[in-house]
Amino acid sequence: MLYHLLYSLHNIPSLRFLNVVRYVSTRSILAILTALLLGLLLGPWLIRWLHKLQVGESIRTDGPEGHQKKAGTPTMGGLLILFCVSVATLCWCDLTSRFVWVALLVTLSFGAVGFLDDYRKLRVSKKGLPGKVKIGLQAVITIAVVAYIFGSNLYDPSLRFRVALPLLDFNKYPLEMFAAVYFALAVLVILGASHAVNLTDGLDGLAIGPVIVSAGTFLILSYGAGTIIKGFNIAEYLKIPYIPGSGELAVFCGALAGAGVGFLWYNTYPAQVFMGDVGSLSIGGALGTLAVLTKNEFTLVIIGGVFVAETMSVMLQVASFKLTGKRIFKMAPLHHHFELKGWAEPKVIVRFWIISIALAIIALATLKVR
């Protein structure tokens, strides 16, 4: 909204400097700052409001003993993230961009599912929504969105069902899959990313740190995939898919990163508020959608390596126990394993952040060897 308003004024001689808002890079920075400032300003109010509503987290009794003191800490702080992302996106994005609307609608829809789950945990049953209902609602949303992505004219027909792989020149290797297989892959990526972030959200600031890093990485990738600067095609130079219009997603990524930093201010150890499923499911879905829209489904495995490791630890733990009766880890997800090995919670968190940053650098480095 602000973008359209301000840019419409740039023809006035005294306001020609407003021409700068037409650049995606400028609006990405403005989105970061807007979401960050909103998060910092509204965080204390939200925490007081959640305290007033007695929206406190219940802690699993079989977890590390040190977590029991966190009982009663307000949850559903993900509402702050959703609000900040939405406002910053609507303010600074080109609202005619269908790429942005797809990403935002998936984020808000998954947030609604997470909100229902959190609400039931707090008011009805500690188990929240039945697992089949929760995954069913997300699956319906995801299938509808993926059907739109591949069924509409969002992409050039020659690009629609082509897959990009790290280290390989997208233009040189026409790696194509059957449409049905690619459709299933896209659904799996969005659902998997959502639940992977949800599993990672077990320590103060553990999940939001890698989310910020991932959002920043996708800002770079989406900007490169959809931006031509004075005739210079960045995507062609980097040998990645050129997707006209996808550069606008950089603004959405900026909003997500800024909102994440604002939330981290209150979620860092010791946390004043937890994001809850309303936060983890929505931002995980956002990352998965960004990967599909920019054709970075496989690159997401690198960028979100921390989320992948957390998810795999749960899958391996369950499989091992069912098949052999033995556990591979002291406790799953993986962050609890290191806690039970004696690592202090801040050490686990910061080291996972460091790994996330390193993986993001590796993912970006693949662009230079294609």
N, C-alpha and C positions, 0 to 999 in steps of 0.2 A: 504493500500500500504506500509506504513512504517512498519507495523507489519510483513508482509511477507518478506520485505527486511531485517529488523533487525534480525528476527528469523533465517533467512537463514544463518546468519553470526555467530551464537552462537557456531558452532563447531570449529571455529578458537580459539586456546588456549587463546589468549590475549583478546578475546571478549566473553568468556563464560558467562559473567554476563548478556549478552543479552538474555539468556534463560528466564529471568524474564518476558519478554514480552509475553510469551505463556500463562500467567495467565490472566484470564478475569478481576480479581480485579485490576491488574496493568494497563491494557489497559483502564479500565473504568476511573481510575484516570487520565491517560494521555489524554483521550478524554475530560474530564472535563476541564483540564488545557488548552488544545489546543483550544477548543471552546471559553473559557473565554478570553484567550489572544487575539485571533482573533477579538472577539467582542469589546474588549477595544481599540485595535489598529485601527480597521477599522471604528468604530462608528463615530468619528469626520469627517472623509472623507465622509462617507455616508450622514451625516447630511448636510454638505456643498454642496454635489452634489444634494440632494433633494431640498435644498434652491435654488440652481441655476436653477433647472428645474421648480421652483415655484409649487412644489407638496405640497400644503398646505391643511390642514384639514378644511372642512366646518362644522360648529357647528349647530346643530338643534336649532331653535329659541324657541321651547317650553320647552327646558331644563332649568336647574338651571342657574340663571343669571351669576354666577361666571364663567361659562364655555365659555362665549362669548369672553373673552380675549384670549382664546386658539386658536381662528380662525387664520389660516395661519401656525400653527405649522406643520412641515413636517410630512407626513404620509408615509405609505409603508415601515416603518422601519423593518417590518417582513422579508424583503429581507436579512437583516443582520443575523437574526436568521437562516434562511434557508441555507445561505452560510456557516455559522459557524458549524451548525449541519452536513451538507453534508461533509465538509472538514474533520472534526474531525472523523466522522464515517468511511469515506473512508481510512483515515490514520491508524486507530487503530482497526478496526473490521476485523474479518476473512471474507474476501470477498467471500468465498464459502458458507457462511451462508444464506440460503434462508429466514430465519426469518428476518434478518437485511434488506435484499433487499425489502421484502414486506413492512416493516415499513417505510423505506426511500422513496420508490416509492409512497406510499399513502401520505406521508408528502409533497413531491414535487408536486404531482398531485393536491392536494387540494390547495397548494400554488399557482399553476398556475391559478386555478379558482378564488382564492382571488385576484390575480394580475389583471385579466381581470375585476373583479368587481371594484377594486380601480381605475383602469385606466379609466373606463367609468364614474365613479363618478367625476373624476377630469377633464376629457376632453370632455365627451359627455353629460351625464345627472347625476344630483346629486343622482338619485335613483340607479345608477349603473346597474348591470345586472338585468334583470327582475327576480323576485323571482323564477318563475317556471324554468327558464333556469339555474339559479345557483344551485338549489336543484337537477335539472335533471342531470346536469353534475356530481355533487358529487355522486348522486345515481348510475349512470352508472359506475363510478370508483369503488365505494364501492361494488356493486354487483359483478363486475368482480373479485375484490380482494378476497371477501368472497368465491366466487365460487372456486377460486384457493386454498384457505386455506383448505376448506373442501373436494375439489374434487381431490387434489393431495395426495401424500404420505408424506406430511409435518408432519402428526401425525401418531402414531400407530393406526390402525383401531379400536382397543378397546377403544381408548381415544377420537377419533375424535368428536363424538357427545355427550360426557358426559359433564355435567355442574358442576362447583364447586360453592358452596355456603358458605358464611362466617359462621363461628362457627361450621361447620359440617366437619367431617372427610371424605375427598374425597374418600379414599380407602374403607371405611366401608360402605358408603351409595352410591350405584350405581345409582345416580340420573340421569336418562336419559330422554331426550325429543325427540319428533319426529324431524327428520332431518330438515324438512321444518320450524318448529317453531324455532329451534336453528339458522337456516340460517337467518330468519327474525330478530331474536334477535341480531345477530352479525351486520347486516346491520344497525339496529336501534342504536346500541351502538356507532358505528363509526360516523354516521351522527349526532346523538344527541350530542356527545361529541364535534364535530366540531362547531356546532351552539351554544352550551352552552358557550364555550370559547368566541365565537364571541359576544354573548350578554353581557358577563361579562366585555369585554374590553371597559369600558366607563369612567374610571378614570385613572389617571397617575399611572402606575405600578400595578393596581388592578388585572388584569388578569395574568400578567407574574409571580407574586409572587406565587399564587397557582399552576401555571404550573411547576415552579421550584420544589415546594414541591412534586407535583404528580410525576414528572420525577424521583426524588430521591427515592420515595417510590417504583415505578415500577423497579428501578434499583435493589433494594433489593429483590423484588418479582421474577423478572426474573432470577436473579442470583440464588436464592433458587430453582426455578423450574427446572433449567437445569444444575446444577453443582454437581458433585460428587468429594469430597476432600478425597484422599487417602482411597477410598472405602466407605467413609461415604456419604450416600445419603441424602442431606439436605431436599429434597422434601418429602421423605418417613418419615423422622423424624417430619416434620411440618404437615404431613397429607394433603399436597397439591399435585396437579397433577405433576408428573415428566414428563417433556417434553424435551427429548434429543435435544440438540442444541439451546434451547431457552435462555440458559445462555448468549449467545453472545449478546442478546438484552440489557444486562446491559451496554455494551459499548455505544450503541445507546442512552440509557437513560442518560448516563453520558454526552454525547455530547449535548443532549437537555437541560439538567440542566445547563451545563457550558455556553451554548449560551444564555440561559435565564438570567443568572446572568450578563453576559456581556451586554446584551440589557438593563437590569434593570438599569445599571449605567447611561444610558442616558434617560431612560423612567421614572425614579423616579420623584416624585413631586418636582418642576414643570418640566414637561416633555420637553425635547428638541426634541423628536421625538415620533410619535405614530406607533404602529405596523401595523395598517390597517388590512383589511381582508386577505391580503397575509400572514400575520403572524398568526392571530387568527384562521382562518379556517384550516391552515396547522398544527399548533401545537395541536389544538383540535382533528383533525383527527389522529394525531400521538398517542395521549393518548388513543383514542378509539381503535386504532389498537393494541396497546400494551396490552390493556385489553383483546381483543379477542385472540391474539396469546398466552397469558399466562393463559387463561381461568379465568380471573378475572373480567368478565363482571359485576357481582353484587358487587364485592368489589370496583369497580370504582365509584359506587354510594356513597360509604363512602368517598373514597379518594378525589373525586371531588365534595364533598358535597356543596361547595360554588357555583360551576357551576350549580349544580342541583337546588339550591335555587333560583339563578338568573333566570333560565329558568322557574321554576314553578311560580315565581312571575309574569312573563309576561303572562303565560297561564291563571293563575287565574284572573289577571287583565282584560284580554280580555273577558274571559268567564263571569265574573261578570258584566262587562259593557254591554255585549250583552244581558244577561238574565234579569238583574235588572235595568240597566241604572246607576248603582252606581259603584264606584271604591273602591277596597279594600285598595290599597296603594295610597299615594299621587302622586306617579309616578313610573312606571316600566321601566327598571329592578330595582331590590331591592335596589341597591346602591344609586339610585337617591331618593328613598323614605327617606332614612336616611339623605341625604343631605338637602332635603326640611324640615326635622324635626329640622334642625339647626346644624347637625354634620359637623365639618370642613372636607374638603376632605381628608387630611392626616389621620384623625381619622378613617374615614370609611375604607380607604385602609389598614391601619395597623391592625385594628380589624378583617377585613376579612382575612388577612394573618394569624393572630393568630388562627382563627377558622380553617383555612386550615391545619395548622400544627397539631392542636389538632385532627382533623379528620384523618389525616395520621397516627398519633400515635394509634388511635383507630383501624384503619384498620390493622395495623401491630400487634396490640394486639390480634386480632381475631386468629392469627396464633397459639397462645399459648393455646387456649381453644378448639381446634378442637379435 
